[in-house]
């Protein structure tokens, strides 16, 4: 029997829309760290679902979700783990990834001649996407919710509990306890409940 091949997590969740796929590809080299490529694609699809039921402006929401985490690329690789997760060891670094993201997103969007007023709205969402507890408006709510819904996806769940050094059960309990706290929109709350139930069945915690 040959050696077992490691799982290639960074697959699937392709972006069908040509414009947004091009934008994603322009940013993909800045999303390599922390498997942000996969996180971004999953969250993009979550954002599409939220836009369909909650309204919001796709021209603001979709660039914001695609570019929100590109700032991680500017942090020292060995310290990135201190800037996210249930226990943030370095809040300054967490803030730094937001500000670097604002800067880089502006650069990328100006390069493709995106309208200046739209760029400003995208940047306002990226600025504080993790550290700001309130949302500016519906677009901001959708981006915040889509970012967190990733944690309830199959890939997000399995990667995160290992990164955070938690048991699957402990991570599941955390995700369920955070549903009333994290989410702004009803669609995201419903989706998080449904996804958590799926993950729970995956783990055979429920008979
Ligand atoms: Fe994110």
Boltz pocket constraint, residues with backbone or C-beta under 6 A from the ligand:
constraints:
  - pocket:
      binder: B
      contacts: [[A, 39], [A, 68], [A, 69], [A, 147]]
      max_distance: 6.0
